């Protein structure tokens, strides 16, 4: 096995003032910019200009038995729904480094499924939040 490859086992996710890391099943940050076509007459190929940021955070969180208690997964998201909240994401714990970059910004808490799962399955909550700022990357 090649060195330098790691597996996800300590994902860090903070939403607002709430550290959600203990309930992360999966998390993804999609960095994306609108692509503006600036191809001119006579160009041999398409040319593009970076447009507005259109980043998204998505993932799945576990729902603990205290589903509506203060600080629980559902309570945190219910309290932030329809608002912008700060976020931080890192692949291996909260300490930023050159091998563990921390991504941060603000997202609009606009899409989650508070009731999700089949009979006998672990209770989870899927979410997709649109970022309201560009993403900052910290490595130290």
Beta strands, then each sheet from edge to edge (+ up, - down):
strand 1: 12-15
strand 2: 18-19
strand 3: 24-30
strand 4: 33-37
strand 5: 48-53
strand 6: 56-62
strand 7: 84-90
strand 8: 102-108
strand 9: 124-131
strand 10: 136-138
sheet 1: 2+ 1- 7+ 8- 9+ 6- 3+
sheet 2: 2+ 1- 7+ 8- 10+
sheet 3: 4+ 5-
end
